[in-house]
């Protein structure tokens, strides 16, 4: 079993145990006092933390900008989508 899988299983078991042991009602202020089970409040906070972690940890798209460095009077070749120059294509073929 991989270490990551084992870590997720242990974390899930610990989270379940903590949530089940905290089932009494608590007063929660959300623009007024609301009585909620501690289990529900901890579950909501866990879910919000998980969603926030996903949003922060997701990979970002890289914007690649090609700048035009042409000199007056010269014709500029269009860049190859594969990133190969004419010399590279000749060498390969």
MOGI-V186558 format. One line per field, one symbol per residue. ss: DSSP state (A for helix, B for strand, O for the rest). phi: phi as a letter, one per 20 degrees, with the letter a starting at -180 (. if undefined). burial: 1 if it has 16 or more other ideal C-beta (glycine too) atoms within 10 Angstrom, else 0. A space follows every 50 residues. Layout:
ss->???
phi->???
burial->???
//
This chain:
ss->OOAAAAAAAAAAAAAAAAAAAOOOBBBBBOOOBBBBBAAAAAAAAAAAAA AAAAAAAOOOOOOOOOOOOOOOOOOOOOOOOOOOOAAAAAAAO
phi->.fffffffffffffffffffeddfecececlpececfggfffffffffff ffffffeffefeedddeedeegneedfffffeneefffffffe
burial->00000000000000000010000000000000000000100100000000 0000000000000000000000000000000000000000000
//
